[in-house]
Amino acid sequence: MAKKKVVVAFSGGLDTSYTVMKLSQDGWDVYAACANTGGFSAEQLKKNEENAYKLGAVKYVTLDVTQEYYAKSLKYMIYGNVLRNNCYPISVSSERIFQAIAIARYANEIKADAIAHGSTGAGNDQIRFDMTFQVMAPKMEIITLTRDKELSRKEEVDYLNAHGFFADFTKLKYSYNVGIWGTSICGGELLDPTQGLPESAYLKHVTAKEPEAELRLTFKKGEIDAVNGEHFDDKVKAIQKIEEIGASYAIGRDCNVGDTIIGIKGRVGFEAAAPKIIIEAHRLLEKSTLSKWQQYWKDQIANWYGMFLHESEYLEPVMPDMEAFLTSSQRHVNGTAILKLRPYTLQTVGVDSDDDLTKSKLGEYGEMNHGWTADDAKGFIKILSTPLKVYYGIHPFSEERKVKSEES
C-alpha cells in the first residue's frame, strides 16, 4: 500500500525539523518545501536541503516566490504607504501569506494527502497558514504537531537527538525573522514593556563612512524606477539596493505594539531600512503629485488593505478591488524624491517631478496669486464662512463657549 504524502512547510528551524522527522518516522512520505520570499540566503537554502534529507524527507524543494511577493503584495504596500499602527511595515505577516500560498499550490501539484506546518497555538502564523490551506487545499488534512501536542523545545530537541539528528537549536535571547521587507525581533527586553532593545539586539549597525548621504529615489507610476540614478527593471533588486544603503546608517529601527489576530497584544522590535525609506520617499512624492482627495481616500483604502493583509484576509475578494484603486491612484506619481540619510534617521528634502502640482501658474503659496484677484479671495472667504455665520446667528458664539466651559 502506497504511503501517504505530506508537504511540510519547512523553514529549517526546530519546529519544522521535528515535524519532518516525526512524520517520516510515522510512515509518511515527507516532501519538505521551503517557500522563499526573499529572506533566505543561498547558504541557508543549501543547508535546509541537506538537513531535510537527513531528517527523512523523500524530497526537498525551494519554492522561490520573491518576485510574486513583490508583484502581488509589496507593490501595493508601497502604493498605499502601508505601516501598521503608523509604525510597522507588515513584513513577516505579509510574507507568511505568500509562503502559505506557495506551499498549498505545491501540495496540490503533487496531489498530497496532507500539509503540515510548525506554528504554535499562541501566534498569528497558525491562522495565516491554516486559513490559506483550508481555502486553497480544502480536502487536505492539516497537521500541526507542535501546536496539537503542546511540545516544549526540549521535547523536540530530545526526539531529534534520539534519532540521530544534531543541530544547534539553542534557545537564543532573541528570535529573528529576516525578510526582504524587514527583520522582526522578539524576546529579550521586549518582554518588559518599560524597556527597548539595546544596540546588541540589532543585526545591522552603522557602517557608513560618511556622516551624511543624499539618496534619490525615482518612481514611475508609483513603482521604484531608479536609485541614485541607477535604473532597475527588477524591483526586488532595487529594494535590496536601498536596504544596503539604508542599513549602513542603521535606519528603520523601531518597536511596535499591536493587536494579534487571536486578540492578545504583542510587542515586536524590527529593523527595516528599505521599507521605511521607500515609504517616506513615496509619501513625499505623493504630497506633490496627488490631489487632496486622492490622498485622503487612498489613506483610507491603504489602512484597510494593510489590516486585511496582516490579519490573514489576503484571499478576501475585496483585496483586488482595493488594489485596483491603489493602482489607479499612482498614474501621476512620477519623479524623484530627495532624502538625506544620517545615522539612525532620515530627512525628507524635496521632489523633482514634471507632475508636481506645486508648479501651478495660478499662484505661489504665501507669495502671489495669479489666478484670482483680491476681491475674488474676499468673496470666496465670505461664502466659505456662511455656514458658520448661520449657526452662530442662532447660537451666539459667547453662549456656546460659555456652555462648553461649564461642561468641562
N, C-alpha and C positions, 0 to 999 in steps of 0.2 A: 504494500500500500504506500503510495507516494506521500512524502512528508508535506505538511502544510507550510506555506510560505508566509514569512512575516518581514515587513520592512521596518527597520529601526531607524528613527531619526537620530543619527549618530554625530555627536559633537566631539567625541574623544575624551569627554570628562568622565568623572566617576560614575554617575548615574546611568549614562548610556553605555558605558563599558560593562557595567554589571548586567544591564539588560541584554546586551548581545550575548554574553557568556551564559547567563541563566537560561535564556530561551533556546540557545543552541544545545545546552545540556538537557533541556526538557524535550528535545526531539524536533524542534522546528528547523526548517531551512531558513537561516537568517540572512537577509540582504541589508547590509549596513549602508545607509545613504547619508552623505554629508551635504547639506544644502548650503552653498556658499553665496552669501550676499555681499561679499567684499571684505569680510572680517578675518578670513583665514589666509595665512601666508602659504607659499608653495611648500615650505618645510613642514608646516603644521599639517597640511593635507597629505603629504607623503607619510608622515608619522601616523596619521589617522588610518591610512590604508594598511600599513604594516601591522598596527595594533588590532585592527578589525579582524584580520585573518588569524592572528594569534588568539583572539578571543573566541574564535569558532565560526565566524561568518563564512558562508559559502560564496559570497560576492560582496565587493565593496564598490561604490560609485561616488564620485563627486558630482553634484548637480550644481553647475555654476549658473546662478540666476542674477548675477550682479547687474547686467545690462537691463534685464527685465525689471529688477527692483528700481533702477533709476527711472525707466520709461513709464512705469505704472504707479510709482509712489513718490520718489524723491522729487521728480519734476514738479508734481502738483504741490508738494510741501514748500518748494521754493516759490512757486506762483503765489501761494497763499501766505508766505512768511510764517509758516506754522510753528509755533512754540507752545507747548502745553504749559498752562499757568504763566504764559508770557516768559517762560524760562527754558524749559526742557525741549530739545529738538526732536523728540519722539524717535529715538534711534532704535533701541532694542525692540520696542513694541512693534514698529513697522517692519523690521527685519523678520521677526518671528512669523508674521503673516505670510510672507513670501517664501520662507523656508517651509512652512506647513503646506502651502500650495504646491511647491515643487515635490515634496515627499508624497503627497496624495496623488499627484499626477503620475509619478514613477510607480507607485503601488498599483495604480490602475493599469499601467502599461504592462507590468509583469504578471497581472492577474493574481495579486497577493490575496491571502486569506485574512490577513490582519496587519495593522500598523501599530507600532509601539513608540513611545517617547518617554523621556526620563523626568518629566516635571513632577514637582511635589504638589501637595494639596493646598498650599498656602500662598500661591503666587498667581500672577496673571497668565503665565505661559501655558498652563494646563488648559485654560479657556481658549486661547488662540489656536492651539493645536487641535483640541477636541472638536471645537465648532467647525473648523475648516475641514477636518477629516469627515465629520458627520455629513457635511453638505456635499463634499466632492467625492467621497467614497462611502456612501451611506450603508452599504451592505457589509462593510469590513468591520471586524472586531477591533476595538481599540484597547491596547494593553499598556498599563502603566504600573509596573511593579513597584517602583519607589513610592508612589502615591498610595497604592492599594494595600501594600504590606507595611506601610509606615516605617520603612527601613532607615536605620541610622547609617551614618558614614562608616562607622566601624564594622557593622554587619556586612556592608557591601565590600569593603576592603578585605575583610577576613575571608569572604567567599572567593574573591578573585585570587588571593594568595593561596588558598587551599587547593585551587585548581590550576596552579602553576603560572599565574599571570601577576607580574610585579611591575608597578609603576609608581611614580611619585604623586600620590594623591593627598599629600599633606594639606591639612586644613589651614589655609593662609588667613592672615588677619583681614585681608580684603579680598573680595571676589570681583573679577573684571569680566565685562562683556565688550569685546573690541569689535567695532564695525566701521564701515565706511562713513557712516553718519554720526560717529561719536563713540566714545568709550564710557560705559557706565561703571561706577564704583560703589560697591555695597560693603557694609560691615564696618568694623573698627570704631572710630569715634562717632560715626553717623548713628550708631545705636543710642547715643546720648544726644537728645535734642538741643542741648546747650552748646554743643561743640561742632566745629567744622573739620575738614580734612587738613592734615599737615602737608607740607611740601613733599614729604617722602611717599605719600599715598598716590601721587600722580605718576603716570608713566612717561609724560613728556615735560621737559623742563626748558628754561630759557637757554638757548644755544646761539641765538643771533649775535653776530659780531658788531652790528651797527645798533645804536640805541633807538633808532627810528627808521622806518621804511615806508615809502609810499607804495600803495597797492592799487592798481587799476583793474577793475573787473568790467568787462564789456558783455552786455546782454543783447540778444536778438529775440524779440517776441518773448521775453521773459526767461529765456534759457541762456546759460553761460556760453559765451562765444569765444572769449579771449581772456587771458590772464597776463597782465602787463604787456599787452600787445601780441602775445603768442596765441595763435588760433588753435582751437581744439574742436575737432569733429566728434571725438569720443568725450562725452560729458563726464563720464566716470573718471577719466584721467585728469580732466580739469579740476574736479573735486579733490582728487589726490594731490594735485599740484598746490592748490590753495591750502590744503591741510598741512603740507610740508612747510609752506611759508609761515602760516599762522602758528603752527605748533612750535616753531623755533622762538616765538615770543610768548609761549605758554598762554595763548589767548583761548577763551572759550570755557574756562573753568567756572563751575557753579554747583549749587546744591538745590535739588527740587524736593518739595514735599507735596505729594499728590494722593488722590483717592484711587485705590486699586479697583478693579472690576468687581471683586468679591466684597468690597465695602469697607475694608480697613484702609488706614492711611499708611503710606510707605515713604521712606526717605532715601534718596539716592544722590550720590555725587556723580559728576561727569566732567569730562573734558572733550570739547567738540569745537575745535578751531574752525574747520571748514564750514559747518552749518551756521555758526554764529556770524562769521564774516560774510558768507554768501547772503544770508537773510538780511543782515544790516545793509549791505550794498544794494540788494534788490529793492528793499523797502525805500531806501534813499532815492533810487531812480524812479520808483513809482510815485513818490510825492510830487515829482515834477512832470510826470507824463500821464497820470490818470486824473480824471475829473473827481470832484469831491464825492459824488455819489457812487462812482465806481469804487473808490477806496472804501467807502462806508460799507457797501453791500459785499464787497469781496472779503472784508474782515469778518463779517457775519458768517458767510459761507465757509471761509477757511477755518474758523473756530470749530464749527460743526464737523468739518472734514477731519481735522486733527483729532477731535474727540472720538469720532466713529473709528478712525484708524487705530487709535490707542486701545479702544475697548472691544476689539475683535469683531467689528462690524464692517470690515472691508468688503465682504461679499453682499452687503445690503444693496439692493438695486438703486438706491438714491445716490450712491457714490459716483457712478459715471455721469449722473446729471450734474452733480457739483463740480466734477472735473471739467465738464463742458463749459460751465460758467467761468471757472478759473482760467481755462484756456482762452476763451473769448476776451477776457479782461486784459490779456497780455499782448494784444495785437499791436499796441503802440509803445510797449515797454522796451525801447531800444536805446542804446547808448552806453556810456561808460560812467561807472560810479568810482569816485576817487576817495580812498581811505588812507589814514596814517596808522601804522602799527607801532606800538610800543610794548615793552614787557607787560604782560597780563591785561592789556587793554587795547582798544582801537578807537579812532576818532573819525567820524564822517566829515569829509571836506567839501565835496561838491559833485556836480554831474556835468557831463558833456554829451548833449543829445540834440539831434535835429527835431525830436518830438517834445522838447522841453516847453511846457505851456507857460513858463515864466517869461518866455521871449515874445509874448504878445505885444503888438504895437498899440494896444488900447491904453496901456499905461504901465508905469513902473511903481511898484508898491512903495508907499510913503514918499514918493518923489513927485511925479507929474501925471495928470490924467489927460489922455489924448482922445479917448472915445466918448467922452461926455463933458458937459460944461458944469460950472459951479452950480448953476440953477438946477440942472438935471440931478446933481448929487443931493441938493437940498430937498427937491421934490421926492426923490427916492426915500430919503430918510423920513420925510413927513408921512408918506404912505406906509412905510415899514412900521412906524410907531402907532399906527391907527388901532390895532387890536388892544395894545396896552392902554391907550387913552380911553377906549370903550370900557374896559374893565375898571380902571381906576376912576372913571367918571361915575360909576355906580358904587364902587367900594373905595372910598378915599384912601390914598396911599398911607397917610398918617395913621388912620384907624387900622389898616391891615397890619402894619408893622407893630402897632401897639398890641394887638391881639397875639401876634407871634411871640413878642417879647414876654408877655404874661404867661403864655403856654410853656415856654422854655424855662 
